[in-house]
Amino acid sequence: MTGAPLFALLALVSTQYDGSSTVEEVSSEEEVSSTSRREGAPVSAARLDEPAPPGSAHTGGVGFGFSGQLEVGGLSLPSGPRGGGQDFFARIYPSLGLTHGETFVLRLGANLRLRVVDEAPTTTEDYSGGLRREDWDELSDFGQVVRMLRIGQEGRPFFLRVEPFSEETLGRGYLVGRYSNVLAPDYHPAGGSLTFVKGAVRAEILASDVLAARIFAGEALLDIGRMASDDANRFDRYLIRLSAAHDAGRAGGTSPDLTLASVGGDVALYKGERLRAWALLGGGARFTRAYTPAFGGLLGVALEGQMASGTQVSVTVQGRKQGGRFRFGMFGPDYELGRFSGVGLSETPIADEVLPSGFAGYVELSVAKGNPNELLLLGSVAAQYFGFGRTDTDVSAGFELPGGRTRALARVVLTGLGDRPRYSAGVELRQRIVNHVYAWGSGGTVHFPQPDGTLVRGVTAGAGVGVDFQR
């Protein structure tokens, strides 16, 4: 998880850093239902509507805007096969962007890696000029050209976005939570999300790969108070969530299919100007052709609010009953690795794992402090402890100095602690040198799926310079 994909984590920043509450009371005259504001999404899921190139000023406005970016540097990356050497690449990343007001963003780019040093086993199948073949050898890889496409806005009746997923959550994350599709170094899909809002109903459809048969998921959120009454005091107090997700496992390597469904309810315990508290109730199921359905349930609470200082905080605590072939959040942070080996590097795929039946505890905390004109701090941690002694954790953190001259991001995912652990880590730093010129550096782990379904872990590191502009 290095290079441009990791930098996408800067999307953790919220557009709502204007000093106003993110959980304010909603009047009956408001044009759009507040159920469209991703109720229950952690602070870390908030995204910039139009993230500028690193260090560039956001020009805003209602007309057309243009941006450009070019990064060059060196990158060390394992060759991939078990026992393979460490290759060296020249990395070139060009990008062009077009925006119109606040409702249209298009950014096209390509992460080009040209092989310079080829350690054994040597590769003779690169494209002309040494372009790394593994980056462009399946249809899904061409999705990486779309770095961002957004039509509409979050919270409006229609919102479409296509981009790499770095930390994607559907609803409360009962099925898809903190999911990333950029973990595999040879698989470069573009994910897509389409949201509709109409009165008391909010529907979201998600695809982890818009060009292949991979994860498809959807959720319908129903506001019972809004359906039953015109009294604004009853809005956003009683919510029902219906969701389903399916992985066909037919891109980025072949893996077993997986189908999940869940139903959940959110009841507002407190609804104030700067704080909301929710009681959570949910159930989930796993359906397979060869086995009887597996079920699970959960109870929890969630707090979402903004302090007087402007710091945004989201806390979720859940007790979960799960086990067997189903558990909540199966499409999680390192699912793109777990689909080959649920834990460790050469174990059973997550779709075939059978966990001991029992209880688990889940906690998630996200914090965002500051704004683009001052020090910006971002942090998010999620952990799940299973009663049989296993722990899974996901930690991401970042900061940006005033003016965006220095940005740093890091993420660590630990799976199967106390069992057969696996870890994935990445870090990136960008430092503005002068106007329109910056330096970048990145490093972390990479995992390569093998023909026998196991994983090979290696390390990668890179550094270079970049130029950008925005008009």
C-alpha positions as CSV (number, residue, x, y, z in Angstrom):
1,M,0.0,0.0,0.0
2,T,2.4,2.6,-1.2
3,G,2.7,5.4,-3.8
4,A,-0.4,7.1,-5.2
5,P,-3.0,4.7,-3.7
6,L,-1.8,5.4,-0.1
7,F,-1.9,9.1,-0.8
8,A,-5.6,8.7,-1.5
9,L,-6.0,8.5,2.3
10,L,-5.9,12.2,2.4
11,A,-9.6,11.9,1.5
12,L,-10.1,11.4,5.2
13,V,-10.4,15.2,5.4
14,S,-14.0,16.5,5.7
15,T,-15.5,19.3,3.7
16,Q,-17.4,20.4,6.8
17,Y,-14.4,22.1,8.4
18,D,-16.3,25.4,8.5
19,G,-16.8,25.6,12.2
20,S,-20.4,24.4,12.0
21,S,-21.7,21.3,13.6
22,T,-21.8,18.1,11.6
23,V,-24.8,16.8,13.5
24,E,-27.0,19.8,13.7
25,E,-30.7,19.7,14.0
26,V,-32.5,19.5,10.6
27,S,-35.4,21.7,9.8
28,S,-38.4,20.4,7.8
29,E,-37.7,22.9,5.1
30,E,-34.3,21.5,4.3
31,E,-34.1,20.4,0.7
32,V,-32.2,17.1,1.3
33,S,-32.9,14.4,3.9
34,S,-30.1,14.3,6.4
35,T,-30.2,10.5,6.2
36,S,-28.2,11.1,3.1
37,R,-25.2,12.4,5.1
38,R,-23.8,8.9,5.7
39,E,-25.3,8.7,9.3
40,G,-22.9,6.4,11.2
41,A,-20.0,6.8,8.9
42,P,-16.9,7.4,11.0
43,V,-15.1,10.7,10.7
44,S,-12.4,8.9,8.8
45,A,-14.9,8.2,6.0
46,A,-15.5,11.8,5.2
47,R,-13.9,12.9,1.9
48,L,-12.9,16.0,0.1
49,D,-15.3,16.9,-2.7
50,E,-12.4,18.1,-4.7
51,P,-8.9,17.3,-3.3
52,A,-6.4,19.5,-5.1
53,P,-2.9,18.3,-6.1
54,P,-0.6,18.2,-3.0
55,G,0.2,21.7,-1.9
56,S,-2.0,23.4,-4.4
57,A,-4.6,26.0,-3.3
58,H,-8.2,25.1,-3.8
59,T,-9.6,27.7,-6.1
60,G,-13.3,26.8,-5.9
61,G,-15.6,28.8,-8.0
62,V,-18.5,27.8,-10.2
63,G,-16.7,27.6,-13.6
64,F,-14.3,25.1,-15.0
65,G,-11.0,24.3,-13.3
66,F,-7.9,22.5,-14.5
67,S,-5.1,20.7,-12.7
68,G,-2.1,18.8,-13.6
69,Q,0.5,16.7,-11.8
70,L,3.7,14.8,-12.8
71,E,5.7,12.7,-10.4
72,V,9.0,10.9,-11.2
73,G,11.3,8.8,-9.0
74,G,12.7,5.4,-8.2
75,L,10.8,2.5,-6.8
76,S,12.0,-0.8,-5.4
77,L,9.5,-3.7,-5.6
78,P,9.8,-7.5,-5.3
79,S,9.6,-9.5,-8.4
80,G,6.6,-11.4,-7.1
81,P,7.3,-15.2,-7.1
82,R,8.4,-16.9,-3.9
83,G,12.2,-16.6,-3.6
84,G,12.3,-13.8,-6.2
85,G,14.7,-10.8,-6.1
86,Q,14.1,-7.1,-5.5
87,D,13.6,-5.3,-8.8
88,F,14.1,-1.5,-9.4
89,F,11.8,0.7,-11.4
90,A,11.6,4.2,-12.7
91,R,8.2,5.5,-11.6
92,I,6.3,8.1,-13.7
93,Y,2.9,9.3,-12.6
94,P,1.2,11.9,-14.9
95,S,-2.3,13.2,-14.0
96,L,-4.7,15.7,-15.5
97,G,-7.9,17.0,-13.8
98,L,-11.0,18.9,-14.8
99,T,-13.6,20.3,-12.4
100,H,-16.8,22.2,-12.8
101,G,-18.1,23.9,-9.7
102,E,-18.7,21.6,-6.8
103,T,-20.6,18.9,-8.7
104,F,-18.2,17.5,-11.3
105,V,-14.6,16.2,-10.8
106,L,-12.6,14.2,-13.3
107,R,-9.0,13.2,-12.8
108,L,-7.2,10.8,-15.2
109,G,-3.7,9.4,-14.6
110,A,-1.5,6.4,-14.8
111,N,1.0,4.9,-12.4
112,L,3.7,3.8,-14.9
113,R,6.5,1.6,-13.6
114,L,9.4,1.0,-16.0
115,R,11.7,-1.9,-15.1
116,V,15.4,-0.8,-14.8
117,V,17.0,-3.6,-12.7
118,D,15.6,-7.1,-13.1
119,E,16.7,-9.5,-10.5
120,A,16.1,-13.2,-10.9
121,P,13.7,-14.6,-11.9
122,T,14.2,-12.3,-14.9
123,T,11.1,-11.0,-16.8
124,T,11.0,-11.1,-20.6
125,E,7.4,-10.2,-21.0
126,D,7.4,-6.5,-20.2
127,Y,5.8,-4.1,-22.7
128,S,7.9,-1.9,-25.0
129,G,10.2,0.3,-23.0
130,G,10.2,-1.9,-20.0
131,L,6.6,-1.1,-18.8
132,R,5.8,-3.6,-16.1
133,R,3.3,-6.1,-17.6
134,E,1.7,-7.1,-14.4
135,D,0.3,-3.6,-14.0
136,W,-1.7,-3.9,-17.3
137,D,-2.4,-7.5,-17.9
138,E,-6.1,-7.7,-17.1
139,L,-9.1,-5.5,-17.9
140,S,-9.4,-4.3,-14.3
141,D,-5.9,-2.7,-14.5
142,F,-7.2,-0.2,-16.9
143,G,-9.5,1.1,-14.2
144,Q,-6.5,2.8,-12.6
145,V,-6.6,5.4,-15.3
146,V,-9.6,6.9,-13.6
147,R,-8.1,8.5,-10.5
148,M,-11.3,10.2,-9.7
149,L,-14.7,10.8,-11.2
150,R,-17.4,12.5,-9.2
151,I,-20.8,13.6,-10.4
152,G,-23.1,15.3,-7.9
153,Q,-22.3,15.8,-4.2
154,E,-22.4,13.8,-1.0
155,G,-25.8,14.4,0.6
156,R,-27.6,15.3,-2.6
157,P,-30.2,13.3,-4.5
158,F,-27.6,11.8,-6.8
159,F,-23.9,11.1,-6.2
160,L,-21.6,9.0,-8.4
161,R,-18.0,8.5,-7.7
162,V,-15.4,6.2,-9.3
163,E,-11.9,6.0,-7.7
164,P,-9.5,3.7,-5.9
165,F,-10.9,2.7,-2.5
166,S,-8.6,3.2,0.4
167,E,-11.0,2.9,3.4
168,E,-14.5,2.3,2.1
169,T,-17.4,1.6,4.4
170,L,-21.0,0.8,3.5
171,G,-23.4,2.1,6.1
172,R,-22.3,1.0,9.6
173,G,-19.8,-1.4,8.1
174,Y,-21.7,-4.6,9.0
175,L,-20.7,-6.2,5.7
176,V,-18.2,-3.8,4.0
177,G,-16.1,-1.9,6.6
178,R,-12.8,0.1,6.0
179,Y,-12.3,-1.9,2.8
180,S,-9.3,-1.3,0.5
181,N,-9.0,-2.5,-3.1
182,V,-5.4,-1.2,-3.5
183,L,-3.5,-3.8,-1.4
184,A,-2.4,-6.1,-4.2
185,P,0.6,-4.7,-6.3
186,D,-0.5,-6.5,-9.5
187,Y,-4.2,-5.6,-9.3
188,H,-5.3,-2.0,-9.9
189,P,-9.1,-1.6,-10.0
190,A,-11.3,1.5,-9.8
191,G,-14.1,1.2,-7.3
192,G,-17.5,2.8,-7.8
193,S,-20.3,4.0,-5.6
194,L,-23.7,5.3,-6.7
195,T,-26.0,7.0,-4.1
196,F,-29.7,7.9,-4.5
197,V,-31.7,9.9,-2.0
198,K,-35.5,10.3,-2.2
199,G,-37.4,11.5,0.9
200,A,-37.1,8.9,3.6
201,V,-35.0,6.5,1.5
202,R,-31.3,6.5,0.9
203,A,-29.9,3.8,-1.4
204,E,-26.2,3.1,-2.1
205,I,-24.7,0.6,-4.6
206,L,-21.0,-0.2,-4.4
207,A,-18.7,-2.1,-6.7
208,S,-15.1,-2.8,-5.7
209,D,-14.1,-3.1,-9.4
210,V,-16.2,-1.4,-12.1
211,L,-14.7,-3.5,-14.9
212,A,-14.9,-7.0,-13.5
213,A,-17.0,-9.5,-11.5
214,R,-15.8,-8.7,-8.0
215,I,-17.6,-7.3,-4.9
216,F,-21.0,-5.9,-5.5
217,A,-22.8,-4.5,-2.4
218,G,-25.8,-2.3,-1.7
219,E,-27.7,-0.8,1.2
220,A,-31.2,0.8,1.6
221,L,-31.6,3.1,4.6
222,L,-35.2,3.9,5.6
223,D,-36.0,6.7,8.0
224,I,-39.2,5.5,9.7
225,G,-39.9,8.8,11.4
226,R,-39.8,10.6,8.1
227,M,-42.0,8.0,6.5
228,A,-44.6,8.2,9.2
229,S,-44.7,11.9,10.1
230,D,-44.1,15.4,8.8
231,D,-42.8,16.4,12.2
232,A,-39.1,17.3,11.8
233,N,-38.5,16.3,15.4
234,R,-39.1,12.7,14.4
235,F,-36.7,12.7,11.5
236,D,-33.4,10.8,11.8
237,R,-34.4,9.0,15.0
238,Y,-35.5,5.5,13.9
239,L,-33.5,4.0,10.9
240,I,-33.6,0.6,9.3
241,R,-30.8,-0.7,7.2
242,L,-31.0,-3.5,4.7
243,S,-27.8,-4.6,3.0
244,A,-26.3,-7.3,0.9
245,A,-22.9,-8.0,-0.6
246,H,-21.5,-10.6,-3.0
247,D,-17.9,-11.3,-4.2
248,A,-17.7,-13.3,-7.4
249,G,-14.0,-13.6,-7.1
250,R,-13.2,-13.3,-10.8
251,A,-10.5,-10.6,-11.0
252,G,-7.2,-9.9,-9.3
253,G,-6.8,-13.7,-9.1
254,T,-9.5,-16.3,-8.6
255,S,-11.0,-16.8,-5.1
256,P,-14.1,-18.5,-3.6
257,D,-17.3,-16.5,-3.9
258,L,-18.9,-15.0,-0.8
259,T,-22.5,-13.8,-0.2
260,L,-23.6,-11.9,2.9
261,A,-26.8,-10.1,4.0
262,S,-27.7,-8.0,7.0
263,V,-30.5,-6.1,8.6
264,G,-30.0,-3.4,11.2
265,G,-31.7,-0.7,13.2
266,D,-30.4,2.6,14.6
267,V,-32.4,4.3,17.4
268,A,-31.4,7.8,18.4
269,L,-30.8,8.0,22.1
270,Y,-29.8,11.7,22.0
271,K,-30.0,14.2,19.2
272,G,-28.4,17.5,20.0
273,E,-26.7,20.4,18.2
274,R,-23.2,18.9,18.4
275,L,-23.8,15.4,19.5
276,R,-25.8,12.3,18.5
277,A,-25.9,9.0,20.4
278,W,-27.3,5.9,18.8
279,A,-28.3,2.4,19.9
280,L,-27.5,-0.2,17.3
281,L,-29.1,-3.5,16.7
282,G,-28.2,-5.8,13.8
283,G,-28.3,-9.3,12.4
284,G,-26.4,-10.9,9.5
285,A,-26.3,-14.1,7.5
286,R,-24.0,-16.0,5.2
287,F,-25.5,-18.0,2.3
288,T,-23.7,-20.7,0.5
289,R,-24.9,-23.5,-1.8
290,A,-23.0,-26.3,0.0
291,Y,-23.8,-25.3,3.6
292,T,-26.8,-24.3,5.7
293,P,-27.0,-20.5,6.3
294,A,-24.9,-19.1,9.1
295,F,-26.2,-16.2,11.3
296,G,-24.9,-13.6,13.7
297,G,-26.2,-10.6,15.7
298,L,-24.9,-7.5,17.4
299,L,-25.8,-4.8,19.9
300,G,-23.9,-1.5,20.2
301,V,-23.8,2.2,20.7
302,A,-22.4,4.9,18.6
303,L,-21.5,8.5,19.4
304,E,-20.9,11.1,16.7
305,G,-20.2,14.7,17.4
306,Q,-18.1,17.9,17.1
307,M,-16.4,19.6,20.1
308,A,-16.5,23.3,20.6
309,S,-12.9,23.4,19.3
310,G,-14.1,22.0,16.0
311,T,-12.6,18.5,16.6
312,Q,-14.8,15.8,15.1
313,V,-15.1,12.5,16.9
314,S,-16.9,9.3,16.1
315,V,-17.0,6.3,18.6
316,T,-18.6,2.9,18.0
317,V,-18.7,0.0,20.5
318,Q,-20.4,-3.3,19.6
319,G,-20.9,-6.7,21.1
320,R,-21.2,-9.3,18.4
321,K,-22.4,-12.9,18.3
322,Q,-20.8,-14.6,15.4
323,G,-18.7,-17.6,14.3
324,G,-18.8,-20.5,11.9
325,R,-18.8,-19.2,8.3
326,F,-20.2,-15.7,9.1
327,R,-18.9,-12.7,10.9
328,F,-19.5,-9.0,10.6
329,G,-17.2,-6.9,8.5
330,M,-15.9,-9.8,6.4
331,F,-15.2,-7.4,3.6
332,G,-12.7,-5.6,5.7
333,P,-9.4,-3.7,5.6
334,D,-7.3,-6.5,4.2
335,Y,-10.0,-8.6,2.5
336,E,-8.0,-8.4,-0.8
337,L,-5.4,-10.6,1.1
338,G,-7.8,-12.5,3.2
339,R,-9.6,-13.8,0.1
340,F,-6.5,-15.9,-0.5
341,S,-5.5,-16.6,3.1
342,G,-7.8,-15.6,5.9
343,V,-4.9,-15.3,8.3
344,G,-1.2,-15.7,7.8
345,L,0.2,-16.3,4.4
346,S,-0.8,-19.9,3.5
347,E,-4.0,-20.7,5.3
348,T,-7.6,-21.2,4.3
349,P,-9.3,-18.4,2.3
350,I,-11.6,-16.2,4.4
351,A,-14.6,-17.6,2.5
352,D,-13.8,-21.1,3.7
353,E,-12.8,-20.2,7.2
354,V,-14.8,-21.8,10.0
355,L,-14.4,-19.8,13.3
356,P,-15.4,-21.1,16.7
357,S,-18.9,-20.0,17.5
358,G,-18.9,-17.3,20.2
359,F,-18.8,-13.6,21.0
360,A,-16.6,-10.8,19.9
361,G,-16.1,-7.2,20.8
362,Y,-15.6,-4.4,18.3
363,V,-14.5,-0.8,18.9
364,E,-13.9,2.0,16.4
365,L,-12.6,5.5,17.1
366,S,-12.0,8.3,14.5
367,V,-10.8,11.8,15.2
368,A,-10.2,14.8,12.9
369,K,-8.9,18.1,14.2
370,G,-8.0,21.3,12.4
371,N,-8.6,22.6,8.9
372,P,-6.6,23.4,5.7
373,N,-5.5,26.7,7.2
374,E,-3.9,25.2,10.4
375,L,-2.4,22.0,11.6
376,L,-4.7,19.1,10.5
377,L,-4.6,15.8,12.4
378,L,-6.4,12.7,11.4
379,G,-6.6,9.4,13.2
380,S,-8.7,6.3,13.1
381,V,-8.5,2.9,14.8
382,A,-10.7,-0.2,14.7
383,A,-10.2,-3.4,16.7
384,Q,-12.1,-6.6,17.0
385,Y,-11.4,-9.2,19.7
386,F,-12.8,-12.7,19.3
387,G,-13.5,-14.7,22.4
388,F,-11.2,-17.6,21.3
389,G,-8.2,-15.2,21.6
390,R,-7.8,-13.6,18.2
391,T,-7.6,-9.9,17.5
392,D,-7.8,-7.9,14.3
393,T,-6.8,-4.2,14.2
394,D,-6.6,-1.4,11.6
395,V,-4.9,1.9,12.4
396,S,-4.5,4.9,10.1
397,A,-3.1,8.3,10.9
398,G,-2.0,11.5,9.1
399,F,-1.2,15.1,9.5
400,E,-0.9,18.1,7.3
401,L,0.9,21.3,8.1
402,P,-0.8,24.7,7.3
403,G,-0.9,25.4,3.6
404,G,-0.4,21.7,2.8
405,R,3.4,22.1,2.5
406,T,4.0,18.9,4.5
407,R,1.7,15.8,4.5
408,A,2.3,12.4,6.1
409,L,0.1,9.4,6.1
410,A,0.5,5.9,7.6
411,R,-1.7,2.8,7.9
412,V,-1.1,-0.6,9.6
413,V,-3.5,-3.5,9.4
414,L,-2.9,-6.5,11.8
415,T,-4.9,-9.6,11.2
416,G,-5.1,-12.8,13.3
417,L,-3.0,-11.6,16.4
418,G,-3.0,-14.5,18.8
419,D,-3.6,-16.9,15.9
420,R,-1.5,-16.9,12.7
421,P,-0.9,-13.2,12.3
422,R,-0.4,-11.2,9.2
423,Y,0.5,-7.5,8.9
424,S,0.3,-4.9,6.2
425,A,1.8,-1.5,6.5
426,G,2.4,1.6,4.4
427,V,3.6,5.2,4.9
428,E,4.0,8.2,2.6
429,L,5.4,11.7,3.1
430,R,5.2,14.7,0.8
431,Q,7.1,17.9,1.3
432,R,6.6,21.1,-0.6
433,I,10.0,22.5,-1.7
434,V,8.9,25.6,-3.6
435,N,5.6,26.6,-5.3
436,H,4.5,23.7,-7.6
437,V,7.5,21.5,-6.7
438,Y,7.4,18.8,-4.0
439,A,9.3,15.7,-2.9
440,W,7.7,12.4,-2.1
441,G,8.7,9.2,-0.4
442,S,6.8,6.0,0.4
443,G,7.4,2.6,1.8
444,G,5.6,-0.5,3.2
445,T,4.8,-4.1,2.7
446,V,3.4,-5.8,-0.4
447,H,1.7,-9.2,-0.8
448,F,1.7,-11.2,-4.0
449,P,-0.9,-14.0,-4.5
450,Q,0.7,-17.1,-5.9
451,P,-0.7,-19.7,-8.3
452,D,-1.3,-22.1,-5.4
453,G,-3.4,-19.5,-3.6
454,T,-0.8,-18.6,-1.0
455,L,0.7,-15.1,-0.4
456,V,4.3,-13.9,-0.6
457,R,5.2,-10.9,1.4
458,G,7.9,-8.3,0.6
459,V,8.8,-4.7,1.1
460,T,8.8,-1.7,-1.2
461,A,10.2,1.8,-1.0
462,G,10.4,4.7,-3.3
463,A,11.2,8.4,-3.5
464,G,11.2,11.2,-6.1
465,V,9.9,14.7,-7.0
466,G,6.7,16.1,-8.4
467,V,5.3,19.2,-10.0
468,D,1.7,20.3,-10.1
469,F,-0.6,23.2,-10.9
470,Q,-4.2,24.1,-10.5
471,R,-6.1,26.8,-12.4
